[in-house]
Amino acid sequence: MNPELARYIQRRERILDKVRTLLVERLHVSRAPDEIDPDAPLFGTGLGLDSVDAVELLVSMESELGVRLPHEGLSRPAMRTVNTLVDLALAHGRTDDVDG
Amino acid sequence: MSMDDEIRALRTSVALAKGDHITCLRIEGEGAYEALDYVVACDLFLQDGQMRPSLLLDEEARPFADIHVARDDESFFLLAEGPSPEELVAFLEKRFPAGVVVTVERCNGTLLSLHGPYAWELCTTVFGPDVGSLPYLAFYRTDDAVFFRSGKTGEFGYDLLIPTDEVATVREALLREGAAFDLALASLSALDQCALENGFFNIRREGRAGLSPLELGLQWRVSYRKDYVGSAALQARREANATARVVWAVAGAPVAEGDEVFLDDQRIGHVLVSGFSVIRGEWVVLLLLDRPYAYAGIDRYEARHAGERRPIRTLSAPLLNNRSLYVSPQRHSYRTRDESKLPPFVLPL
């Protein structure tokens, strides 16, 4: 595999692990991390988060992954699935923390 | 009306569709919970009036039906896509635990469905605010009709179970009042394309590929805390680790089901489903990729179609920034909408 692609996948997987841990430990999603599929919906009956959790999720994303939303309009599309959170962290997260 | 126009209406206003691809069953009796709990793959922790998406799995942990299960006091509605009504009833009756007192009957009525960012407003106009304001995954029943708030398009969605002798009158009322909403009629093909664009599971497409919830990314719809039909096989597959996973992608040129996917010269998967998205202006594709390559955000893969390599780019679903995310029943109306204030369907990366 091309080294650049390998690095991207490794980084994405590392953020995915962090998001899964955050969902279990901070948001109390009652699933084992490996049960949380990347495309699982966050709200409704997906992982069962609600509007109160949304605030905690944003706070946790900032404290754990250094994610700062560049504008509020990004919050809805970014908080649809586990993978959209990973996309958000890749684009607007703290890269040193993620890579470390 | 072309399918593209049906989809444009569904994505921007309201679309009315038949519901004859859905079977509605009523499960009753003192053993209804116990019987369903043994065949439905999710935990049945539902309050009266709530519904939940899940699956019926076969003994090999492959999806047999894509379901919503809804609790109505001590009874249940089961809305299922995939098998015929006869196949569905036979599946249940064969697998319900022996000795459990339960009855299974077809629901009395005909299903229609409404989808779109302003479907709630048309529902309010025709059926009243109790229907239009239903929360997601809840249902409301009157003496003779049941209104389910669900949908698999990413927009506001309602499945309407109407007494069969009244369905023509209700349909006429929806068409009449729907004119003010630029209501369109949507085909099942249009609904399926919208489901693909929004990352919803489709039992008629990828659901028939012999995959389990592990490869399909549907573990959120199943439980690992109870025994049910298919649970042993699912657990075994989980312990063996899935070797492939579905990933969404887009392509600028046509690709088709079965096309092989490559990274350089290495085959890494194939196309499960493909359809042109008139909203995105490109092909939307569901891939089954070998696990080490099954990630969003990669633009180095290619699909081999008609003898040539075509670039594809993997993405996180949903692939659309749906209008329904931004339309609020408390603040908006189709009549006074201002499209310029809504964000684009496709956000920049």
Interface residues (C-beta under 8 A of the other chain):
Chain A: M1 N2 L5 Y8 I9 R12 E13 R31 A32 D34 E35 I36 D37 P38 D39 A40 P41 G44 T45 G46 L47 G73 L74 R76 P77 R80 T81 N83 T84 V86 D87 L90 A91
Chain B: R52 P53 Y136 L137 G199 G217 L218 Q219 W220 Y224 R238 R245 V246 W248 L263 D264 P292 Y293 Y295 A296 G297 I298 R300 S316 A317 P318 N321 L325 Y326 P343 L347 L349
